[in-house]
Amino acid sequence: MKEILVIILAVVVSLFVVIEVGLRSLFGFGNPLIYIADEQIGYLLAPNQRTRRYGNRIEINQYSMRGEAIQQTPSSSTLRVLLLGDSIANGGWWTDQDSTISSLMQRSLASASISNYYNKVEVLNASANSWGPRNELAYLEQFGSFNAQAVVLLINTDDLFAAAPTSLPVGRDRNYPDQKPPLALLEVFQRYIKKPKPIPEMQTVQKEDGDRVGVNLEAIGKIQALTRQSHSQFLLAMTPLLREIGSPGPRDYEMKARQRLTEFTKMQQISYIDFLPLFNATKDPKTLYQDHIHLNLQGNQLVSKAIERKLVELLGQRISQTE
């Protein structure tokens, strides 16, 4: 009887080890990206992290950007672009490092005509899940533009209604852990089985009073002003939600917010790409999306190419003015 118990125990332990190793090696569980709270920005991806999620490589550098380590100040022969955004720019767990919008832009710009004036091209990716214009403004105020010749702010329609930055989710929301779990199995349990515990204080944040669209437009204007102060080009781009594409199109409140944004960009003389018409012109827009809001590789390629074309135009004008 004792020998049978030992055998059963050995089988259970072996099965546990196999499952634990499999979850770590195949899916990346047990090593999630962790977040840190910030009083102004709300939260940041903790610096200097590397992991794989479902086989996708994810690297976070010393400035909480998605990408490899960088020098704070580039050489004079480097073309540097700073991309600010949320989970669409970041790419999340579903996007390999080489397939993010910033990586695609970097490779595309390196082969563009503008690259003849530079020895190196860098596209920095300062982004995090659920950031809005006020988070992105706070990041720019805290870290600066890293001497980028161009700053690209990539938002989506929901970002026009984004609430004020808050650090409440850090360590309390399963999507924003502040430490690594001791076991991959424990992370699977906490993420997919255990019922999430609501954060009561978030209700107050989400019910922010006032003209939220106006406040976010003001933040975009401040990002433009900071960019101009550093003598950089500024480009704003906005991707749509999947349900906005086709008929019936955006909802009434979204149409009003979109119109306000369009008028704002004209008044502020902001270079602006609205991806809704471009996505509508696609034969099958669903093929661009990972889900209802996030893009897949095909969507990232479309967005990166359109941004690259506009940047070449803006930076080309800048070069011609200095020659």
C-alpha positions in Angstrom: 0.0 0.0 0.0 2.8 2.4 0.9 4.6 1.7 -2.4 1.3 2.4 -4.3 1.0 5.8 -2.5 4.6 6.6 -3.3 4.0 5.8 -7.0 0.8 7.9 -7.0 2.7 10.8 -5.4 5.5 10.5 -7.9 3.1 10.5 -10.8 1.3 13.6 -9.4 4.5 15.4 -8.8 5.8 14.5 -12.3 2.5 15.6 -13.9 2.7 18.9 -12.0 6.3 19.5 -13.2 5.3 18.7 -16.8 2.4 21.1 -16.7 4.4 23.8 -15.0 7.2 23.6 -17.5 4.8 23.4 -20.4 2.9 26.5 -19.3 6.2 28.4 -19.0 8.0 27.2 -22.1 5.0 27.1 -24.5 2.8 30.0 -23.3 5.1 32.1 -21.1 2.9 31.9 -18.0 4.7 32.6 -14.7 6.7 35.4 -16.3 4.1 38.2 -17.1 5.0 41.8 -17.8 4.7 43.7 -14.6 3.7 47.3 -14.0 4.8 50.1 -11.7 2.6 53.0 -10.4 3.4 56.6 -11.3 1.7 59.6 -9.7 1.5 61.6 -13.0 1.4 58.9 -15.7 -0.7 56.5 -13.8 1.3 53.4 -14.5 4.2 52.2 -16.6 5.5 48.9 -17.7 8.4 48.2 -15.3 11.7 48.9 -17.1 14.2 46.2 -18.3 11.9 43.2 -18.8 12.0 40.3 -21.3 9.5 37.6 -21.7 7.6 35.5 -24.3 3.9 35.1 -24.4 2.4 32.5 -26.7 5.7 32.4 -28.5 5.8 36.2 -29.1 8.9 37.9 -27.9 8.4 41.0 -25.7 11.1 43.3 -24.5 10.8 46.5 -22.4 13.7 48.8 -22.2 15.1 51.1 -19.5 12.5 53.8 -20.3 9.5 51.5 -20.1 9.2 51.4 -23.9 8.5 48.3 -25.9 11.8 47.8 -27.6 15.5 47.3 -27.0 17.7 49.5 -24.8 18.5 52.9 -26.3 20.9 55.8 -25.8 19.0 58.8 -24.3 20.5 61.1 -26.9 21.0 59.7 -30.5 23.9 60.5 -32.7 23.5 63.4 -35.2 23.3 60.8 -38.0 20.3 59.0 -36.5 16.7 59.5 -37.5 14.7 59.0 -34.4 10.9 58.8 -34.2 9.0 58.6 -30.9 5.7 56.7 -31.1 3.3 57.4 -28.2 0.2 55.2 -27.8 -1.9 52.6 -26.0 -2.2 48.8 -26.5 -2.5 49.3 -30.2 0.9 50.8 -30.5 2.3 48.5 -27.8 1.0 45.3 -29.5 0.5 43.4 -26.2 1.0 39.7 -25.8 -0.5 38.9 -29.2 2.3 40.7 -31.2 5.9 39.6 -31.5 8.5 42.3 -31.1 9.3 42.4 -34.8 5.6 42.8 -35.7 4.8 45.9 -33.7 3.9 49.1 -35.5 7.1 50.7 -34.3 9.3 47.8 -35.6 7.5 47.8 -38.9 7.9 51.5 -39.2 11.6 51.3 -38.4 12.3 48.8 -41.1 10.2 50.7 -43.6 11.8 54.1 -42.9 15.2 52.5 -43.1 14.5 51.7 -46.8 12.7 55.0 -47.6 14.2 57.9 -49.5 14.5 59.9 -46.3 17.0 57.3 -45.0 19.6 58.7 -47.4 20.2 61.5 -45.0 20.8 59.3 -42.0 23.0 56.3 -41.1 20.5 54.8 -38.7 16.7 54.8 -38.0 15.1 54.3 -34.6 11.4 54.2 -33.9 10.8 54.3 -30.1 7.6 52.9 -28.7 6.4 54.5 -25.5 3.0 52.9 -24.8 1.0 50.8 -22.4 -2.4 49.2 -22.3 -5.4 51.6 -21.9 -3.3 54.7 -21.9 -5.1 57.8 -23.2 -3.8 61.3 -24.3 -3.3 62.4 -20.7 -1.1 59.4 -19.9 0.9 60.0 -23.0 1.2 63.7 -22.3 2.5 62.9 -18.8 5.1 60.4 -20.2 6.3 63.1 -22.6 6.5 65.7 -19.8 8.4 63.3 -17.5 10.8 61.7 -20.0 11.0 64.2 -22.9 11.0 63.3 -26.6 14.5 61.7 -26.6 15.6 64.2 -29.3 13.3 62.6 -31.8 12.9 64.5 -35.1 9.2 63.4 -35.2 6.6 62.4 -32.5 3.7 60.3 -33.6 0.6 60.0 -31.3 -1.4 57.0 -32.2 -4.9 56.8 -30.6 -8.1 55.0 -31.2 -11.7 56.3 -31.0 -12.1 55.2 -27.4 -9.2 57.3 -26.4 -11.2 60.5 -27.0 -13.2 59.5 -24.0 -10.3 58.2 -21.9 -10.4 59.0 -18.1 -7.7 60.7 -16.1 -4.5 58.7 -15.4 -4.7 56.5 -12.3 -2.5 53.9 -10.7 -5.4 52.0 -9.1 -5.2 48.9 -11.3 -1.5 48.3 -10.5 -1.3 45.2 -8.4 -5.1 44.9 -8.1 -6.2 44.2 -11.6 -5.0 40.9 -13.0 -4.0 42.6 -16.2 -1.6 44.9 -14.4 0.4 42.7 -12.0 3.1 44.4 -9.9 5.1 41.1 -9.2 5.8 37.8 -10.8 3.7 34.8 -9.6 5.7 32.0 -8.0 4.1 29.4 -10.3 2.8 29.5 -13.9 -0.2 27.4 -12.7 -1.0 30.1 -10.2 -1.0 32.8 -12.9 -3.4 30.6 -15.0 -5.7 30.2 -12.0 -5.6 34.0 -11.2 -6.1 35.1 -14.8 -8.6 32.6 -16.1 -10.3 30.8 -13.3 -10.5 33.0 -10.2 -13.3 35.6 -10.4 -11.7 39.1 -10.6 -12.2 41.3 -7.6 -13.6 44.7 -8.6 -11.8 47.9 -7.7 -14.5 50.1 -6.1 -12.5 53.3 -6.5 -12.3 52.8 -10.3 -16.0 53.7 -10.6 -15.2 57.2 -9.5 -12.4 57.5 -12.1 -14.7 56.1 -14.9 -17.5 58.5 -14.0 -15.2 61.6 -14.4 -17.4 64.7 -14.8 -17.1 67.4 -17.4 -16.1 67.5 -21.0 -13.9 64.5 -21.3 -13.4 64.8 -25.0 -12.4 68.4 -24.6 -9.9 67.6 -21.9 -8.3 64.9 -24.1 -8.2 67.3 -27.0 -6.4 69.7 -24.7 -3.9 67.0 -23.8 -3.2 66.4 -27.5 -2.7 70.1 -28.0 -0.2 70.1 -25.2 1.7 67.2 -26.8 1.8 69.2 -30.0 3.2 72.2 -28.1 5.9 70.2 -26.4 6.8 68.7 -29.8 7.1 72.1 -31.3 9.3 73.3 -28.4 11.8 70.5 -29.2 11.6 71.5 -33.0 10.1 68.2 -33.9 7.4 67.2 -36.4 4.1 66.1 -34.9 1.7 63.6 -36.4 -1.6 62.4 -34.9 -3.2 59.2 -36.1 -6.4 57.5 -35.0 -7.6 53.9 -35.7 -11.3 53.0 -35.5 -13.1 50.3 -33.6 -14.1 47.3 -35.8 -17.8 48.1 -35.3 -17.3 51.6 -36.7 -16.3 50.2 -40.1 -19.0 49.9 -42.7 -22.7 50.5 -42.0 -24.1 52.0 -39.8 -20.6 53.4 -38.9 -19.7 55.2 -35.7 -22.3 55.9 -33.1 -23.7 59.4 -32.8 -21.5 60.4 -29.8 -18.5 59.0 -31.6 -19.3 61.0 -34.7 -19.6 64.2 -32.7 -16.2 63.5 -31.0 -14.6 62.7 -34.4 -15.9 65.9 -35.8 -14.5 67.8 -32.9 -11.1 66.2 -33.4 -11.1 67.0 -37.1 -11.9 70.6 -36.4 -9.3 70.7 -33.6 -6.6 69.4 -35.9 -7.4 72.0 -38.5 -7.5 74.8 -36.0 -4.2 73.7 -34.5 -2.6 72.8 -37.9 -1.9 69.3 -36.8 -1.0 66.7 -39.4 -3.7 64.0 -38.9 -4.4 60.6 -40.3 -7.9 59.2 -39.8 -7.8 55.5 -40.5 -11.5 55.0 -40.7 -11.7 55.9 -44.4 -8.6 53.7 -45.1 -10.1 50.8 -43.2 -13.4 51.3 -45.0 -11.7 51.0 -48.3 -10.3 47.6 -47.3 -12.0 44.6 -48.9 -12.4 42.7 -45.7 -11.7 45.0 -42.6 -12.1 42.1 -40.2 -8.8 40.7 -41.5 -7.0 43.7 -40.0 -8.1 43.0 -36.4 -7.1 40.7 -33.6 -10.3 41.6 -31.8 -12.8 44.4 -31.8 -10.2 47.1 -31.2 -6.6 45.7 -31.5 -4.9 45.1 -34.8 -3.1 42.0 -36.1 0.0 41.9 -38.3 -1.9 42.9 -41.4 -3.5 45.8 -39.6 -0.2 46.9 -38.2 1.3 46.8 -41.6 -1.4 49.0 -43.1 -1.1 51.5 -40.2 2.7 51.6 -40.2 2.9 52.1 -44.0 0.5 55.1 -43.9 2.3 56.7 -41.0 5.7 56.1 -42.8 4.4 57.8 -45.9 3.3 60.9 -44.0 6.5 61.0 -42.0 8.6 60.9 -45.1 6.5 63.9 -46.4 6.9 65.9 -43.1 10.6 65.1 -42.6 11.3 65.7 -46.3 9.8 69.2 -45.9 12.1 69.8 -42.9 15.2 68.7 -44.7 14.4 70.9 -47.7 14.0 73.9 -45.5 17.5 73.3 -44.0 19.3 72.8 -47.3 
